[in-house]
Amino acid sequence: MFTALISLILALLSGLLGALLGLGGGVILVPLLVLLLHLPMHTASAASILAVVATSTASTSNYVREGLTNLRLGVFLELSTTLGAISGALMTIAMGEPLLRVVLGLILIYAAIMMLRRIGEWKPKVSDGLASRLKLDGCYYDKAEGIEIAYGVDKTPAILILSYLAGVISGLLGIGGGGIKVPAMNLLGGVPMKAAVATSSFMIGITAAAAAIIYMRYGYCNSIIASSVILGALIGASLGSRITPRVRSGSLKMLFSILLIIVGLRMILSGVGIWM
């Protein structure tokens, strides 16, 4: 009972931050379940991936209503992300837990460094040839800035490849893949931070559903933990998606980066046996 209650609280906090930053919550929740409750990595990943499906639904409805989600871009990128998620979920069966922790930590720190280097540098970009043909450009009204923002999508092939990688990471670690998709869309494609967060949240649920089937097939889902995590994450994601439109993009980037560095370092240290 105590474990279920703590899981619910951790999931609520993770869902809030996950929706706020477009991460799906798993990138925060998996390390917390492993490090604080000492759950096996595969069990934590399975519970997280189920929660990600639920939270994506809750946050996406608010983002679509606010006009932040680029649905055409999300559907296009999701083709490769889903294939990656299935690949990653199958790979996790053969990988040891310490290696999974180190891989997750390195990925988070890399994404954080890239975000910190580019804070305040976003400028509107013209869509490349592929994005223009597919009409992937978008626009939205920024409530925090009080202006209408229109944007194109650049380097579409590179973002598509990184989306596959994000899918692999999602299936492998149960984290949703937002730590890769958001920086890819924002830094490479020139998609504004809020639109990248909202589009990532839309994609995450589909990606996670594909990976969840694999986890359930191999019996990694603990029904009590999963139920608590799903409930807490749903509440948190609903709150986070309502806050995002009213927060400045630079503040989102800073919070995103700091959080990823802290969690990434903690996972690496635990993976190499220094701080369990």
BELVEN-V908103 format. One record per backbone hydrogen bond with DSSP energy under -0.5 kcal/mol. NH is the residue of the N-H (numbers start at 0). CO is the residue of the C=O. If there is no record, write none. Layout:
# BELVEN-V908103
nh | co
NH | CO
NH | CO
This chain:
# BELVEN-V908103
nh | co
4 | 0
5 | 1
6 | 2
7 | 3
8 | 4
9 | 5
10 | 6
11 | 7
12 | 8
13 | 9
14 | 10
15 | 11
16 | 12
17 | 13
18 | 14
19 | 15
20 | 16
21 | 17
22 | 17
23 | 17
26 | 174
27 | 24
28 | 24
29 | 25
31 | 27
32 | 28
33 | 29
34 | 30
35 | 31
36 | 31
36 | 32
38 | 32
43 | 39
44 | 40
45 | 41
46 | 42
47 | 43
48 | 44
49 | 45
50 | 46
51 | 47
52 | 48
53 | 49
54 | 50
55 | 51
56 | 52
57 | 53
58 | 54
59 | 55
60 | 56
61 | 57
62 | 58
63 | 59
64 | 60
65 | 61
66 | 62
66 | 63
67 | 62
68 | 62
70 | 68
73 | 69
74 | 70
75 | 71
76 | 72
77 | 73
78 | 74
78 | 75
79 | 76
80 | 76
81 | 77
82 | 78
83 | 79
84 | 80
85 | 81
86 | 82
87 | 83
88 | 84
89 | 85
90 | 86
91 | 87
92 | 88
92 | 89
93 | 90
94 | 90
94 | 91
99 | 95
100 | 96
101 | 97
102 | 98
103 | 99
104 | 100
105 | 101
106 | 102
107 | 103
108 | 104
109 | 105
110 | 106
111 | 107
112 | 108
113 | 109
114 | 110
115 | 111
116 | 112
117 | 113
117 | 114
118 | 115
120 | 117
127 | 152
131 | 127
132 | 128
133 | 129
134 | 130
134 | 131
135 | 130
137 | 150
139 | 148
141 | 139
141 | 146
142 | 140
143 | 244
145 | 141
146 | 141
148 | 139
149 | 147
150 | 137
151 | 124
153 | 188
158 | 154
159 | 155
160 | 156
161 | 157
162 | 158
163 | 159
164 | 160
165 | 161
166 | 162
167 | 163
168 | 164
169 | 165
170 | 166
171 | 167
172 | 168
173 | 169
177 | 22
179 | 176
180 | 176
181 | 177
183 | 179
184 | 180
185 | 181
186 | 182
187 | 182
187 | 183
188 | 183
190 | 184
195 | 191
196 | 192
197 | 193
198 | 194
199 | 195
200 | 196
201 | 197
202 | 198
203 | 199
204 | 200
205 | 201
206 | 202
207 | 203
208 | 204
209 | 205
210 | 206
211 | 207
212 | 208
213 | 209
213 | 210
214 | 210
215 | 211
216 | 212
217 | 213
218 | 215
219 | 214
221 | 219
222 | 220
225 | 221
226 | 222
227 | 223
228 | 224
229 | 225
230 | 226
231 | 227
232 | 228
233 | 229
234 | 230
235 | 231
236 | 232
237 | 233
238 | 234
239 | 235
240 | 236
241 | 237
241 | 238
242 | 238
243 | 239
244 | 240
245 | 242
246 | 243
251 | 247
252 | 248
253 | 249
254 | 250
255 | 251
256 | 252
257 | 253
258 | 254
259 | 255
260 | 256
261 | 257
262 | 258
263 | 259
264 | 260
265 | 261
266 | 262
267 | 263
268 | 264
269 | 265
270 | 266
271 | 267
272 | 269
273 | 268
274 | 268
